Amino acid sequence: MRRLHVALAVDDLEATIRDYSQRLGAEPVTVVAGTYALWRTPEVNLSVNCDIDTGERLRHLGFEDDDVVTKSESTDVNGLMWESFSPRWQDEGIVRLYGTPDQPGR
């Protein structure tokens, strides 16, 4: 499966989890308390991390793709970073970057 990935930095993780869970009609599949949340729906892979120093902003775009072996990055003509990665790579990266999830990915 291949789905669009959107990564955001936010000021208030708990408020974002409540809001985006309602907007997406689903709870996050992975949560690291106070730091990170991830939703995987059939349409989108949405990750948010709490970054009060930078506020709300688009971090990068990309694709979660079951057929990808390793992560790759590129910058588009507009200067936006795009990533391509597998669900497994992302799940392992969450632990490396944010710690063990309170609610692990599926």
QUICORMO-V124152 format. One record per backbone hydrogen bond with DSSP energy under -0.5 kcal/mol. CO is the residue of the C=O (numbers start at 1). NH is the residue of the N-H. If there is no record, write none. Layout:
BEGIN
co=CO nh=NH
co=CO nh=NH
END
This chain:
BEGIN
co=1 nh=66
co=3 nh=64
co=4 nh=45
co=5 nh=62
co=6 nh=47
co=7 nh=59
co=7 nh=60
co=8 nh=49
co=9 nh=57
co=10 nh=51
co=11 nh=13
co=12 nh=16
co=13 nh=17
co=14 nh=18
co=15 nh=19
co=16 nh=20
co=17 nh=21
co=18 nh=22
co=19 nh=23
co=20 nh=24
co=21 nh=25
co=21 nh=26
co=30 nh=38
co=31 nh=33
co=31 nh=102
co=31 nh=103
co=32 nh=35
co=32 nh=36
co=35 nh=50
co=36 nh=32
co=37 nh=48
co=38 nh=29
co=38 nh=30
co=39 nh=46
co=43 nh=4
co=44 nh=41
co=44 nh=46
co=45 nh=6
co=45 nh=47
co=46 nh=39
co=47 nh=8
co=48 nh=37
co=49 nh=10
co=51 nh=54
co=51 nh=55
co=57 nh=9
co=57 nh=59
co=60 nh=7
co=61 nh=83
co=62 nh=5
co=63 nh=65
co=63 nh=85
co=64 nh=3
co=65 nh=68
co=72 nh=84
co=74 nh=82
co=76 nh=79
co=80 nh=76
co=81 nh=61
co=82 nh=74
co=83 nh=63
co=84 nh=72
co=85 nh=65
co=86 nh=90
co=87 nh=91
co=88 nh=92
co=89 nh=93
co=90 nh=94
co=91 nh=95
co=92 nh=96
co=93 nh=97
co=94 nh=98
co=94 nh=99
co=95 nh=99
co=103 nh=31
END
